[in-house]
Amino acid sequence: MIRRRFLSSASIDKVGSYPDWVFSVFQKRWMATNRRVQDRSTLKKMHDLEYATERWKAVSKILTVMEALKKEPEQVISLRHLEKYRQQINLSKQHKLEDFIRKSPKLFELYKDKKGVVWCGFTEKAEYLLEKQARILEQHSQKAAEYVTRLLMMSVDKRLPVDKVIHFRRDMGLPDDFRRRWIHMFPEHFKVVRVEDDEYLQLVSWNPSWAVTELEKKALATGVISELQPEPGVLSLPFPMKFPRDYKVYRHGGRIEHFQKRSYLSPYADARGLMPGSQEFDKRAVAIMHELLSFTTEKRLLADHLTHFRREFVMPQKLMRLLLKHFAIFYVSERGKRFSVFLTEAYDRMELIDKCPLVLWKEKIHKLSGYRGRRKRIKNYNELSEFDDDLIDTSHEKEISLVEVEDDETLSADEDGSIVDDSEMDIRGVNDAYED
């Protein structure tokens, strides 16, 4: 940093300010720093996971529309009322909502009533898929209850705000009626309590068989360890790592080996005595994030959903910095307005290795939707890419069907705005995290 005392008196003008050349030096230095940040980011990119992010962004938009429709008594909503979900859908202003809906005629139908008002509803195929989703969620319910209980077991106070748990609803396969009905279905595991006008989910009973990390389970199954610890304590299991193709791992082999051999406290053990900023503290945070991502159906979360739980899970304030530092364990996708975090071991290129029924269901929705993204460097008229943000797929175009709707039908819109926006941590200020 350039300081005033390093400048001669001739370099300072009469009012004591710096001359223009000083600010030029500051600007060049700032620009150089930014270039280094971008270079480091580029070297660590996993393009396959960037593509996976774009694919699920498209699906997220479709699912948000479907959730909005499901909230309606008749499962039909006027496009005027659907506009209030534009932010949750994450549709840019220049794109018409009607055009977006028309791209998926196998899932949505558009109707016009006698007054010329356009309404949106489900196709028969979409209704069938929603019934199938309900059955899958019901079958997944016990596993979801286990994961929610394990979240509570990892938290420092053995309770979590209901509003924060809802952030994980879609990622962990929790049903739409999570707050109203589902959280009351497992009184043997957790209960709802009120603290200062806020609702919390509180652990009812500790289950020793669930206080075992996913890493320990895999190590036991593969013979790396012969038995589990009787209770959560210090672990020394290495984390699976997957590096970008062109990354020169040998240059950092010593530091990687040192990190992998360092012992750490289990996410289910009491971490109150750990010193923030210590190596033990940070490695336990890595274990916490690894466990959280293992609970999700896609082994992927929005980065800001992780940061919401820093206090409850005793994790560092600069969590993004830690994620970027351990980029071979986690991959942070920079696509969109919010960052996504992947568990790298769970993916083979852009495909999830172990796909649960909920992921397979979502892939079916993606195949039936005509929304594919923005055109990206096409070489000829017909060459299209499905990895960005526009409305280009015309293969499923269909004219609007004009079905008469009775004037006296009451079709209300949801006013609570409670649809969870899972489209993509705000980028502002996150670039500093690369300057570790």
Order of alpha helices (4+ residues) and beta strands (2+ residues): alpha-alpha-beta-alpha-alpha-alpha-beta-beta-alpha-beta-alpha-alpha-beta-beta-alpha-beta-alpha-beta-alpha-beta-alpha-alpha-beta-beta-beta-beta-alpha
